[in-house]
Amino acid sequence: MKRYMNKWVLLGLKVIIALVWLACLWSQTFAAPILSEAMAALYSSQVAMRWPYLIMGILFLVCVEIAFAAVWRLLSLSGSGTVFTAKAMPCVNWVLGCAAIATALTVLVSLCFLISSWHDATMPAMDYYTIALVLGVAVLAEIGFMLLMVVMKGLLRVATDQSSELEQVI
């Protein structure tokens, strides 16, 4: 079967995925606990939210790790020339599922933050609105990513169908 991607491009992408995966592991171990603790120490309304934020942050990072494992599999399929087969569809479904769960977690964090810190006298209004804006932009970006992945899944389905039809003709 024909190779669809340069092996050096695939290797470069796999190195980047490995680095992102290591960054996620580091973030689960250090960054998420430190950030949730800092948020609780900085604002009185966030003390009770320290552990929920930490749990949701770690779950978000797990979603990223699983999605990148599926992307790794897609890159491997591309390298072997079998990306336009039914084997690729579960990988895309995993990426979509992880994106949906990550988006739900971001929406949940946003709602928790908006509700818990609404009347916090220790939080300046600029901090509240900035954090709310960042969370809102993150939700929009995640929804945009999911829509893009739905389109890519449709394109993969069409390419897979055409590839199998072409193989039957040949």
Helices and strands as residue ranges (DSSP letters): H 7-26, I 27-31, H 32-42, G 44-46, H 50-80, H 88-116, H 125-169
